Amino acid sequence: MIDVIKPIPEESEQAADESYIDTTKKLWEIWNGLRK
């Protein structure tokens, strides 16, 4: 299980956003795959 919700230090905010976007895209790919 991936713990997506974490307190994020501001200096790593951009990297965290990129990681969150990557995770979201992967979840969407999995979700879309399940719906087919």
Helices and strands as residue ranges (DSSP letters): G 10-12, H 13-35
